[in-house]
């Protein structure tokens, strides 16, 4: 569990996209974003106060979160001196980088010296159990996609935010690095050992109030040759009551697999239901979330309406329209 | 790669079942089984010459394989002195135990001193790639089951042996600890990190001669809530041309999941085909392998005949009848 609030480290981000983890925290957990720290040459800006580590601590920050990708896959000397300064000022560090903080002797030594924690969210820290398949109290919703990187996390975050605004009991459950850094907790599912994947998701979504919803962050796709096993473990460990289908209508092939076409929404609906029914006979597909960023407004609305008519399910782009109709479609 | 031939260490096995890894090697890779080493009180016997490590080396053995489960989850002092003696005599060690050889300082020191290798087959030693989904030359057959531990490994081993006897090009591809110790190589799939599962299977079953068959050892079941993700990664990484359905007709519930019934063979056929078609449009279900050990001969034959009539697929128990009809059913 990463302790909020955060100082968002933007480093020397060459463009705003490089700081997308920071942007995710800014957008989805704004009360945790206490300030930003930029190095010379940084071209990203979260519109937050620029704070030194000491100023951030004075403002209540507990953790410096690395909100930017590192260039060339190394943690540079310029970064390291700031990170050591942050530890000395009393901040923990949290990172989703491939290079682990714990593999940097200077950072390990400084963390020990100052009694601070290093959180590498790419590495599981819990000894997850083997899944037992037992039903749990509370409700669970999972977004599944025709492909990877198609809007599943965005959909779950948007639903969780809008449900909170309605005073519904809802928790976003992170299963990837960005989601974990946004919420401060979760399971880095792609780094979990095969035998424990489904058990990790059971652990992440335990018994809860009967009217509480877990909005589980999806991963991969049942139709993606590289990652489908991760997706199936999510379905069987999550025991969803509700499935949301996610799609991006202009994508030409499966991400990273140029020779693979995306499946139809019908195929995703049927296979998702078949799989989820193994662990939850009552599961239903309740809606469709489409990422229409690549379409103009008119074309987007036309596509959404046509899909809704074809599939007979509420179909929205939560970025353009909010997630309200998906929430309305959840079973009581 | 574990170097044959082997000295099979049976330790103080309290009964033959405790030595089932040794029995598997004896049954399926008999030319590798050069001798056995038993401690006082051992109640297992492979019918092999009893050899000391030095005698085994003189007889050509290269590796001592721990063919027995350890009681209480610890490597006892009695075991350790024999294992150190084996290293000193010039043997490598190979083990599928949960307790790793590499975690025993005495064994690590002795291995270094004598220049020998310690093989813990539960731990992946290869940095497997992310699966790329590209078609490969050669043919692949995968057994999938209505449940775990239902005869998938046995079926693949029986097919590989009978294909070799027919001078067909065939390789058993191990994906579990016992299979790896039997063949000396493979992928310990249940210990691979989630993102690399399918890539590990692509790595295990590379391009081959057009008329070569990989017989891939199955794992788990698409219908098993704990392990289904592992099974799906096997299907998508393996890109099978042929699927064999495996079943055990007297099992009352899914292994380890008392509240879960087994699916029908029809459900397994349909879901297996749907999943395998994602990566190989030409895949076919070619036969059914039934473990009828719990049935008397007459009941077994009756069940096999009724299932064959119902499913329209060659249906055999390879233990009673051999795997010939499954091999005949493979596409040319």
HADDOCK unambig.tbl for C-alpha pairs under 7 A between the chains (distance, minus, plus):
assign (segid A and resid 130 and name CA) (segid B and resid 226 and name CA) 6.25 0.50 0.50
assign (segid A and resid 131 and name CA) (segid B and resid 225 and name CA) 6.87 0.50 0.50
assign (segid A and resid 131 and name CA) (segid B and resid 226 and name CA) 4.66 0.50 0.50
assign (segid A and resid 132 and name CA) (segid B and resid 226 and name CA) 6.50 0.50 0.50
assign (segid A and resid 132 and name CA) (segid B and resid 257 and name CA) 6.58 0.50 0.50
assign (segid A and resid 133 and name CA) (segid B and resid 225 and name CA) 5.69 0.50 0.50
assign (segid A and resid 133 and name CA) (segid B and resid 226 and name CA) 6.84 0.50 0.50
assign (segid A and resid 133 and name CA) (segid B and resid 257 and name CA) 6.82 0.50 0.50
assign (segid A and resid 190 and name CA) (segid B and resid 194 and name CA) 4.98 0.50 0.50
assign (segid A and resid 190 and name CA) (segid B and resid 195 and name CA) 4.95 0.50 0.50
assign (segid A and resid 191 and name CA) (segid B and resid 193 and name CA) 5.47 0.50 0.50
assign (segid A and resid 191 and name CA) (segid B and resid 194 and name CA) 5.74 0.50 0.50
assign (segid A and resid 191 and name CA) (segid B and resid 195 and name CA) 6.58 0.50 0.50
assign (segid A and resid 192 and name CA) (segid B and resid 193 and name CA) 5.53 0.50 0.50
assign (segid A and resid 192 and name CA) (segid B and resid 194 and name CA) 5.64 0.50 0.50
assign (segid A and resid 193 and name CA) (segid B and resid 191 and name CA) 5.47 0.50 0.50
assign (segid A and resid 193 and name CA) (segid B and resid 192 and name CA) 5.52 0.50 0.50
assign (segid A and resid 193 and name CA) (segid B and resid 193 and name CA) 4.27 0.50 0.50
assign (segid A and resid 193 and name CA) (segid B and resid 194 and name CA) 5.65 0.50 0.50
assign (segid A and resid 194 and name CA) (segid B and resid 190 and name CA) 4.97 0.50 0.50
assign (segid A and resid 194 and name CA) (segid B and resid 191 and name CA) 5.73 0.50 0.50
assign (segid A and resid 194 and name CA) (segid B and resid 192 and name CA) 5.63 0.50 0.50
assign (segid A and resid 194 and name CA) (segid B and resid 193 and name CA) 5.64 0.50 0.50
assign (segid A and resid 194 and name CA) (segid B and resid 194 and name CA) 5.08 0.50 0.50
assign (segid A and resid 194 and name CA) (segid B and resid 230 and name CA) 6.27 0.50 0.50
assign (segid A and resid 195 and name CA) (segid B and resid 190 and name CA) 4.95 0.50 0.50
assign (segid A and resid 195 and name CA) (segid B and resid 191 and name CA) 6.58 0.50 0.50
assign (segid A and resid 195 and name CA) (segid B and resid 227 and name CA) 6.23 0.50 0.50
assign (segid A and resid 198 and name CA) (segid B and resid 226 and name CA) 5.79 0.50 0.50
assign (segid A and resid 199 and name CA) (segid B and resid 226 and name CA) 6.88 0.50 0.50
assign (segid A and resid 223 and name CA) (segid B and resid 278 and name CA) 6.37 0.50 0.50
assign (segid A and resid 225 and name CA) (segid B and resid 131 and name CA) 6.87 0.50 0.50
assign (segid A and resid 225 and name CA) (segid B and resid 133 and name CA) 5.69 0.50 0.50
assign (segid A and resid 225 and name CA) (segid B and resid 236 and name CA) 5.21 0.50 0.50
assign (segid A and resid 225 and name CA) (segid B and resid 237 and name CA) 6.87 0.50 0.50
assign (segid A and resid 225 and name CA) (segid B and resid 279 and name CA) 6.80 0.50 0.50
assign (segid A and resid 226 and name CA) (segid B and resid 130 and name CA) 6.25 0.50 0.50
assign (segid A and resid 226 and name CA) (segid B and resid 131 and name CA) 4.66 0.50 0.50
assign (segid A and resid 226 and name CA) (segid B and resid 132 and name CA) 6.50 0.50 0.50
assign (segid A and resid 226 and name CA) (segid B and resid 133 and name CA) 6.84 0.50 0.50
assign (segid A and resid 226 and name CA) (segid B and resid 198 and name CA) 5.78 0.50 0.50
assign (segid A and resid 226 and name CA) (segid B and resid 199 and name CA) 6.88 0.50 0.50
assign (segid A and resid 227 and name CA) (segid B and resid 195 and name CA) 6.21 0.50 0.50
assign (segid A and resid 228 and name CA) (segid B and resid 232 and name CA) 6.63 0.50 0.50
assign (segid A and resid 228 and name CA) (segid B and resid 233 and name CA) 6.43 0.50 0.50
assign (segid A and resid 229 and name CA) (segid B and resid 229 and name CA) 3.89 0.50 0.50
assign (segid A and resid 229 and name CA) (segid B and resid 230 and name CA) 5.86 0.50 0.50
assign (segid A and resid 229 and name CA) (segid B and resid 232 and name CA) 5.06 0.50 0.50
assign (segid A and resid 229 and name CA) (segid B and resid 233 and name CA) 4.75 0.50 0.50
assign (segid A and resid 230 and name CA) (segid B and resid 194 and name CA) 6.25 0.50 0.50
assign (segid A and resid 230 and name CA) (segid B and resid 229 and name CA) 5.87 0.50 0.50
assign (segid A and resid 232 and name CA) (segid B and resid 228 and name CA) 6.64 0.50 0.50
assign (segid A and resid 232 and name CA) (segid B and resid 229 and name CA) 5.07 0.50 0.50
assign (segid A and resid 233 and name CA) (segid B and resid 228 and name CA) 6.43 0.50 0.50
assign (segid A and resid 233 and name CA) (segid B and resid 229 and name CA) 4.76 0.50 0.50
assign (segid A and resid 236 and name CA) (segid B and resid 225 and name CA) 5.20 0.50 0.50
assign (segid A and resid 237 and name CA) (segid B and resid 225 and name CA) 6.85 0.50 0.50
assign (segid A and resid 257 and name CA) (segid B and resid 132 and name CA) 6.57 0.50 0.50
assign (segid A and resid 257 and name CA) (segid B and resid 133 and name CA) 6.81 0.50 0.50
assign (segid A and resid 278 and name CA) (segid B and resid 223 and name CA) 6.36 0.50 0.50
assign (segid A and resid 279 and name CA) (segid B and resid 225 and name CA) 6.81 0.50 0.50
